[in-house]
Amino acid sequence: MLILAMDFRSRLREEIEYSGMLYKEVAAKAGITKRTMDSYVGAQGSMPSADIAVRLAQVLGVSVEYLVTGEGADSKPSRKEQHILSCLKKLPDYEQNALEQYIETLSNHHDHQL
């Protein structure tokens, strides 16, 4: 599973993007106004109340824990992760192995830069 340093606002924006819905569509399905949604995805990145976070997670098909922390045993992969896995499964084993080695190299390089 890919783990990126992101916050609630970034994860929410990413999940909305991968859902293919507009912010106003997600807001309507979650029962909040577009202005309220803008406060969560905008520059100030305010945090919603627990009940609104639950509704947003349900609309987007992810767990609240994932939206809030980026983690969680019960959270399913993000849509980006699902897409990457879907593409990966289409590749032959030797290409999957090469990509695995490349990702490990990138990860190790990133770890050493921190």
Secondary structure, 3 states (H helix, E strand, C coil): CCCCCCCHHHHHHHHHHHHCCCHHHHHHHHCCCHHHHHHHHCCCCCCCCHHHHHHHHHHHCCCHHHHHHCCCCCCCCCHHHHHHHHHHHCCCHHHHHHHHHHHHHHHHHHHHHC
